[in-house]
């Protein structure tokens, strides 16, 4: 395997992981997971905010499905030249912050083993979530002042 293309190895690893997920995951959850990956890739990757159309979709997007989403994103990231190590990243459960619940992140194994780094990561995610909430409130206030319906009004 030493003379194989690292990106090809990453692609094969991803494919094998997806096949294993399909075999062990309920079909509805697997379909939702693959749709999330498809949409993420179609929009160029990066940060994504998921919105679900139905209560059923919300129920299907369990912490286990979220963890598998992060695993798949790591395997996809490993396909990028110079980022092959992302395939070895692990999902770290970060817990609850003041503004975030059940936070988790894909991190290198050494970070996953360091409680101080995990706490700092959770605090950073928590601060970002707080800022997003403040920004959303401001946008909704501007929308209301402009006579536009706010997001909670169904816009």
WOLIN-V903765 format. One record per residue. N is the residue number from 1. RES is the residue in one small letter. PHI is phi in whole degrees, -180 to 180 (* if undefined). D_LAST is the distance of its C-alpha to the last C-alpha in Angstrom with 1 decimal. Layout:
n = {N;N}
res = {RES;RES}
phi = {PHI;PHI}
d_last = {D_LAST;D_LAST}
This chain:
n = {1;2;3;4;5;6;7;8;9;10;11;12;13;14;15;16;17;18;19;20;21;22;23;24;25;26;27;28;29;30;31;32;33;34;35;36;37;38;39;40;41;42;43;44;45;46;47;48;49;50;51;52;53;54;55;56;57;58;59;60;61;62;63;64;65;66;67;68;69;70;71;72;73;74;75;76;77;78;79;80;81;82;83;84;85;86;87;88;89;90;91;92;93;94;95;96;97;98;99;100;101;102;103;104;105;106;107;108;109;110;111;112;113;114;115;116;117;118;119;120;121;122;123;124;125;126;127;128;129;130;131;132;133;134;135;136;137;138;139;140;141;142;143;144;145;146;147;148;149;150;151;152;153;154;155}
res = {x;x;x;x;x;x;x;x;x;x;x;x;x;x;x;x;x;x;x;x;x;x;x;x;x;x;x;x;x;x;x;x;x;x;x;x;x;x;x;x;x;x;x;x;x;x;x;x;x;x;x;x;x;x;x;x;x;x;x;x;x;x;x;x;x;x;x;x;x;x;x;x;x;x;x;x;x;x;x;x;x;x;x;x;x;x;x;x;x;x;x;x;x;x;x;x;x;x;x;x;x;x;x;x;x;x;x;x;x;x;x;x;x;x;x;x;x;x;x;x;x;x;x;x;x;x;x;x;x;x;x;x;x;x;x;x;x;x;x;x;x;x;x;x;x;x;x;x;x;x;x;x;x;x;x}
phi = {*;-63;-98;-82;-65;-59;-70;-67;-61;-63;-63;-64;-62;-61;-58;-63;-64;-62;-61;-66;-61;-61;-73;-109;-100;-55;-56;-64;-69;-62;-62;-63;-61;-67;-66;-63;-64;-61;-65;-59;-66;-64;-100;88;77;78;-75;-134;-116;-92;-125;-104;-80;-129;-65;-60;-62;-61;-66;-71;-85;-72;-56;-66;-67;-61;-63;-67;-60;-63;-59;-65;-64;-64;-66;-67;-61;-67;-79;-83;-53;88;-121;-58;-67;-63;-66;-95;-66;-125;-84;-105;-81;-95;84;-98;-114;-71;-118;-137;-123;62;-64;-145;-151;-89;-137;-63;-56;-67;-70;-61;-90;-115;-57;-68;-67;-65;-63;-64;-65;-62;-64;-67;-63;-63;-65;-65;-64;-61;-64;-60;-63;-62;-62;-63;-62;-66;-61;-65;-64;-64;-61;-63;-64;-88;84;-91;-69;-83;-55;-71;-85;98;-78}
d_last = {53.1;54.1;54.2;50.9;48.0;45.7;42.5;44.0;44.8;41.2;40.0;42.4;41.5;37.8;38.7;41.0;38.4;35.8;38.5;39.4;35.8;35.6;38.9;38.0;34.3;32.8;31.6;28.0;27.7;29.6;27.3;24.2;26.1;27.2;23.8;22.6;25.7;25.3;21.8;23.0;26.0;24.2;22.2;25.5;25.7;25.3;22.6;19.9;17.0;16.5;13.5;14.8;13.5;16.1;18.0;21.1;20.0;19.5;22.9;24.5;23.5;26.4;28.1;30.7;28.2;26.7;30.3;31.1;28.2;29.7;33.2;32.1;30.5;33.9;35.8;33.7;34.3;38.0;38.1;37.7;41.2;42.2;39.7;41.6;41.8;38.2;39.3;41.2;38.4;37.5;34.5;35.1;33.6;32.7;31.8;29.7;29.1;27.8;24.2;24.4;25.7;27.8;27.7;29.7;30.7;33.0;36.0;39.6;42.1;43.8;40.5;39.9;43.4;42.9;41.3;41.1;39.1;36.8;36.2;35.6;33.1;31.2;31.4;30.0;27.0;26.5;26.6;24.1;21.7;22.3;21.6;18.3;17.3;18.7;16.9;13.5;14.4;15.7;12.7;10.5;13.6;13.9;10.4;11.4;14.9;13.8;12.2;8.6;5.9;6.1;4.9;7.1;5.8;3.8;0.0}
